[in-house]
Amino acid sequence: MTWQHRLVGDRVTPFTDPVRYEKGGRKDFILMLGADAKGYDIAHQLVEQVYEDTGIRTAPLRGIGFTANKFATETFMDEIPYKRGVEPMKYRLDLLAKSSRAHKVLERVAQMADWGCQRDGRGLGAAYIDYSDTQVAAVVEISIDRGTGKIKIHNVWCAIDCGVPVQPDNVVAQTESSIVYGIGLALTERISIKNGAVEQSNFYDYIVPRNRDIPPMYVEVIQTDNRPTGVGQMATPAITPAVSNAVMALTGVRLRQAPFTEERVKKALAPAPSGARPI
């Protein structure tokens, strides 16, 4: 099996950290974070940068490059088993069999979510990330109001292995906050530009999750003797691909553009015009 990922995007590091950019041979590492399939048993991988100068200063979002790149990699990793007629969770677990820590977090989160249990009108989606040697796996449970296009997240399960958890309660708290950020980025948080200016000005038109939008979150810290690694934002990039994968499981439709606003979801679920070619 081989993996090729070609990423087109504007540079981040020249603006945010020009010294590191020059010392790194003028390569933008922030743009590329998470573009590989680390953890999976894929021997041959090629990840490429194609720079596009948009003229807009870009900067890291929470989750840095992982947030965008893992949306691409983890939804694609979900599409392969559908093409092969294989159950998605089994496919991932098989690819992670040689990475014991990765396999354990994904296996555990599947157990937490009772993955094999059918839910009427609901779908489950999973995502796995090796984020700077912190192992994270998440499962989300969603439903969709087809009339409005609104996605509702009912539950989120997350297993995390950050080596020795120095303060386990803080690890759980940080992971919960990462999940909340991920929910916002998956469903509502969007910046639009008109006549060269950002249209949103405050939280009444840049919509972040409110208390009413936060589902039950179940976080389990898997303790190991490995060196401590980060927990500050490791679960954030897992939520968007997990939601997309859950929508695919529920509807057979793949959402490819985040956030999954009601308008976008409703359009994606609309019946194709007669005679139209499938996308």
C-alpha positions in Angstrom: 0.0 0.0 0.0 1.2 3.5 -0.8 0.2 7.0 0.3 0.6 10.2 -1.7 -0.8 13.4 -0.4 -0.2 16.7 -2.3 -1.1 19.8 -0.4 -1.7 23.2 -2.0 -1.7 26.1 0.4 -0.2 29.4 1.4 2.8 29.6 3.7 2.2 30.1 7.4 5.7 30.1 9.0 7.2 33.1 7.1 4.7 35.3 8.9 4.4 33.6 12.3 8.0 32.4 12.8 10.3 33.8 10.1 13.5 32.8 12.0 12.4 29.1 12.1 11.3 29.3 8.5 14.8 30.4 7.3 16.6 27.9 9.6 14.3 25.1 8.3 15.4 25.7 4.7 12.4 27.8 3.8 10.0 24.8 4.3 6.7 25.5 5.9 6.3 22.7 8.5 3.1 24.2 10.0 1.3 23.9 6.7 2.2 20.2 6.5 1.6 19.0 10.0 -0.6 15.9 10.0 -0.6 15.4 6.2 1.1 12.1 6.5 -0.5 8.8 7.7 1.6 8.4 10.8 0.8 5.3 12.8 -0.8 3.4 10.0 1.1 0.5 8.5 1.8 2.1 5.1 5.4 1.6 4.1 5.6 4.0 1.2 4.4 7.5 1.8 5.0 10.7 -0.2 3.7 14.0 1.1 4.3 17.1 -1.0 3.9 20.9 -0.7 2.7 23.1 -3.5 2.8 26.7 -2.4 0.1 29.1 -3.5 0.6 32.8 -2.7 -2.8 34.1 -2.0 -1.7 37.4 -0.7 -3.4 36.8 2.6 -1.4 36.3 5.9 -2.2 32.9 7.3 -1.7 31.8 10.9 -2.2 28.6 12.9 -5.6 27.6 14.2 -6.0 25.5 17.3 -4.7 22.1 16.3 -2.3 23.9 13.9 -1.9 22.1 10.6 -3.4 18.9 11.9 -6.9 20.4 12.0 -7.1 20.8 8.2 -4.8 18.0 7.2 -6.4 15.3 9.4 -9.8 16.2 8.0 -8.4 15.2 4.6 -6.4 12.1 5.7 -9.0 10.6 8.1 -12.0 11.0 5.8 -10.0 9.5 3.0 -8.9 6.7 5.3 -12.7 6.1 5.8 -13.4 6.0 2.1 -11.0 3.2 1.3 -12.9 0.5 3.3 -16.2 1.6 1.7 -14.6 1.1 -1.7 -13.3 -2.3 -0.6 -16.4 -3.4 1.1 -14.7 -3.6 4.5 -16.1 -2.4 7.9 -14.3 1.0 8.6 -13.3 0.3 12.2 -11.9 -3.1 11.4 -10.0 -1.6 8.5 -8.3 1.0 10.7 -7.5 -1.5 13.4 -5.9 -3.8 10.9 -3.7 -1.0 9.6 -2.7 0.0 13.1 -1.9 -3.6 14.2 1.9 -3.0 14.2 1.5 0.2 16.4 0.4 -1.2 19.8 -0.3 2.2 21.3 -2.3 3.4 18.4 -4.2 0.2 18.1 -5.1 0.3 21.8 -6.6 3.8 21.8 -8.7 3.0 18.8 -9.8 -0.3 20.1 -10.6 1.2 23.5 -12.7 4.1 22.0 -14.6 1.6 19.9 -15.4 -0.3 23.1 -16.5 2.8 24.9 -18.9 3.8 22.1 -20.2 0.2 21.7 -19.3 0.5 18.1 -21.1 -2.6 16.8 -24.4 -1.5 18.3 -26.9 -0.2 15.7 -28.7 3.1 16.5 -31.9 4.0 14.7 -31.5 7.3 12.9 -28.0 7.8 14.1 -24.5 7.3 12.7 -21.1 6.7 14.3 -17.8 7.9 12.9 -14.3 7.5 14.1 -10.9 9.2 13.6 -7.4 8.4 14.9 -4.4 10.7 15.2 -0.8 10.4 16.2 -0.3 14.0 17.2 3.4 14.5 18.2 3.5 11.1 19.7 0.2 11.6 21.6 -2.2 8.9 20.5 -5.8 10.0 20.2 -8.9 8.3 18.9 -12.4 9.6 18.9 -15.9 8.4 18.0 -18.9 10.7 17.5 -22.6 9.8 17.3 -24.7 12.1 15.2 -28.2 12.5 13.7 -29.4 14.8 11.0 -32.6 16.8 10.5 -33.0 16.3 6.8 -35.5 19.2 6.6 -33.1 21.8 7.9 -29.7 20.1 7.3 -28.8 20.5 11.0 -26.3 17.9 12.4 -26.8 17.1 16.1 -23.9 15.5 18.0 -25.3 13.2 20.7 -22.2 11.8 22.2 -18.4 12.0 21.9 -16.0 9.3 23.1 -12.3 9.9 23.2 -9.3 7.7 24.3 -5.9 9.4 24.7 -2.5 8.1 25.4 -0.1 10.9 26.3 2.5 8.7 28.0 2.8 9.3 31.7 -0.2 11.6 32.5 1.3 13.9 35.1 -2.1 15.4 36.0 -4.8 13.0 34.7 -7.7 15.3 35.6 -6.1 18.1 33.7 -5.6 15.8 30.7 -9.3 15.1 30.7 -10.2 18.8 31.0 -7.9 19.7 28.2 -9.3 17.0 26.0 -12.8 18.1 26.7 -12.0 21.6 25.7 -10.3 20.3 22.6 -13.5 18.4 21.7 -15.6 21.6 22.1 -13.2 23.5 19.8 -13.5 20.6 17.3 -17.3 20.7 17.4 -17.3 24.4 16.6 -14.9 24.0 13.7 -16.9 21.0 12.4 -20.3 22.6 12.5 -20.5 26.4 12.7 -17.2 28.4 12.9 -16.7 30.1 9.5 -15.0 33.3 8.3 -16.1 34.8 5.1 -14.4 37.7 3.2 -16.2 40.4 1.2 -14.4 43.2 -0.6 -11.2 42.2 1.1 -12.6 42.4 4.6 -13.7 39.7 7.1 -17.5 39.9 7.4 -17.8 38.5 11.0 -17.1 40.9 13.8 -18.2 39.1 17.0 -19.8 36.0 18.4 -23.2 36.8 17.2 -22.2 36.2 13.6 -19.1 34.0 14.2 -20.9 31.1 15.9 -19.1 29.1 18.5 -20.7 26.2 20.5 -22.9 27.2 23.4 -23.6 25.1 26.4 -26.8 23.7 24.7 -24.6 22.5 21.8 -22.2 20.4 23.9 -23.0 16.7 24.0 -21.9 14.3 26.8 -18.2 13.7 26.4 -16.5 10.5 27.7 -12.7 10.8 27.9 -10.5 8.0 29.0 -6.8 8.5 29.7 -4.8 5.4 28.9 -1.8 5.4 31.2 1.6 4.1 29.9 5.2 4.4 30.9 6.1 6.3 27.8 7.5 9.9 28.1 4.9 12.5 28.7 3.6 14.2 25.5 1.2 17.1 24.8 -2.5 17.2 25.5 -3.4 20.9 24.9 -5.3 20.5 21.6 -4.8 16.9 20.5 -8.5 15.9 20.2 -9.5 19.0 18.2 -8.5 17.7 14.7 -10.2 14.4 15.3 -13.8 15.8 15.5 -14.4 17.1 12.0 -13.3 13.9 10.2 -15.2 11.8 12.8 -18.4 13.8 12.1 -17.9 13.5 8.3 -17.4 9.8 8.7 -20.5 9.5 10.8 -22.6 11.3 8.2 -21.2 8.9 5.6 -22.2 6.0 7.7 -25.7 7.3 8.3 -26.5 8.7 4.8 -24.0 7.4 2.3 -23.1 11.0 1.5 -19.6 12.4 2.0 -19.2 16.0 3.3 -16.0 17.4 2.0 -16.1 21.1 3.1 -16.1 22.2 6.7 -17.8 23.6 8.6 -20.9 21.4 7.9 -23.4 24.2 8.0 -27.1 23.5 7.6 -27.1 24.9 4.1 -24.2 22.7 3.0 -25.6 19.6 4.5 -29.1 20.1 3.1 -27.6 20.7 -0.4 -25.4 17.6 -0.1 -28.4 15.4 0.9 -30.7 16.8 -1.8 -31.6 14.2 -4.5 -29.5 14.6 -7.6 -31.3 16.0 -10.7 -32.5 13.4 -13.1 -29.7 12.4 -15.5 -27.0 14.1 -13.4 -23.7 12.3 -13.2 -22.6 11.2 -9.7 -19.8 13.3 -8.1 
